[in-house]
Amino acid sequence: MKDDTQPGKSSTVDSPSRMTTDARFEALESRLAFQDDWLETLDRLVREQATELERLTRANSLLRTRLSEQRQAIDELGGEMPQPEDELPPHY
């Protein structure tokens, strides 16, 4: 005959393996939260850099346009722009 009166494992008492599993799960949750925060920070920085890159690209384009206009104005006046190799260094 089978004896069902023996005490089984109680669900209210944590076994060592259960505590280890809970601790590992909490550690993983903590790491995930940290990684989520870090990912949001990196995402924000990438968006800021993209905005700055767009601004610098527009400024570069504007400066190139102005430089081209100045070169055309100098050519129309018949002047020649001095070349860097034609200029003497300041110590001569």
C-alpha positions as CSV (number, residue, x, y, z in Angstrom):
1,M,0.0,0.0,0.0
2,K,1.2,3.5,-0.9
3,D,1.7,5.9,2.0
4,D,0.6,9.5,1.0
5,T,1.1,10.9,4.5
6,Q,4.7,11.8,4.0
7,P,5.4,15.5,3.8
8,G,6.2,16.7,0.3
9,K,8.2,19.7,-0.6
10,S,6.4,22.9,0.4
11,S,5.9,25.6,-2.2
12,T,6.4,28.3,0.5
13,V,10.0,27.4,1.4
14,D,12.6,28.3,-1.2
15,S,15.1,25.7,-2.0
16,P,18.7,26.7,-2.7
17,S,18.3,26.1,-6.4
18,R,15.1,28.3,-6.4
19,M,17.0,31.1,-4.7
20,T,19.8,30.9,-7.2
21,T,17.3,31.0,-10.1
22,D,15.6,34.0,-8.6
23,A,18.9,35.8,-8.0
24,R,20.0,35.0,-11.6
25,F,16.6,36.2,-12.9
26,E,16.9,39.5,-11.0
27,A,20.5,40.0,-12.2
28,L,19.3,39.5,-15.8
29,E,16.4,41.9,-15.3
30,S,18.9,44.5,-13.9
31,R,21.2,44.0,-16.8
32,L,18.3,44.4,-19.3
33,A,17.2,47.6,-17.6
34,F,20.8,49.0,-17.8
35,Q,21.1,48.0,-21.4
36,D,17.7,49.6,-22.3
37,D,18.9,52.8,-20.7
38,W,22.2,52.6,-22.4
39,L,20.5,52.0,-25.8
40,E,18.2,55.0,-25.3
41,T,21.3,57.1,-24.5
42,L,23.1,55.9,-27.6
43,D,20.1,56.4,-29.7
44,R,19.7,60.0,-28.5
45,L,23.4,60.7,-29.2
46,V,23.1,59.3,-32.7
47,R,20.1,61.5,-33.4
48,E,22.1,64.5,-32.1
49,Q,25.1,63.7,-34.3
50,A,22.9,63.2,-37.3
51,T,21.3,66.6,-36.8
52,E,24.8,68.2,-36.3
53,L,26.0,66.4,-39.5
54,E,23.1,67.7,-41.5
55,R,23.8,71.2,-40.2
56,L,27.5,71.0,-41.1
57,T,26.7,69.6,-44.5
58,R,24.4,72.6,-45.2
59,A,27.1,75.0,-44.0
60,N,29.7,73.3,-46.1
61,S,27.5,73.5,-49.2
62,L,26.8,77.2,-48.5
63,L,30.5,78.0,-48.1
64,R,31.3,76.1,-51.3
65,T,28.7,78.2,-53.1
66,R,30.0,81.4,-51.7
67,L,33.6,80.5,-52.6
68,S,32.6,79.7,-56.1
69,E,30.8,83.0,-56.4
70,Q,33.9,84.9,-55.1
71,R,36.1,83.1,-57.7
72,Q,33.7,84.1,-60.4
73,A,33.7,87.7,-59.2
74,I,37.5,87.8,-59.2
75,D,37.6,86.2,-62.7
76,E,35.1,88.8,-64.0
77,L,37.3,91.6,-62.6
78,G,40.3,90.2,-64.4
79,G,42.2,89.6,-61.3
80,E,44.2,86.5,-60.6
81,M,44.1,84.8,-57.2
82,P,47.6,84.3,-55.7
83,Q,48.6,80.7,-55.5
84,P,50.1,79.5,-52.2
85,E,53.3,78.6,-53.9
86,D,53.7,82.2,-55.2
87,E,53.5,83.6,-51.7
88,L,56.7,84.0,-49.6
89,P,56.7,82.7,-46.0
90,P,56.6,85.5,-43.4
91,H,60.3,85.0,-42.4
92,Y,61.7,86.0,-45.8
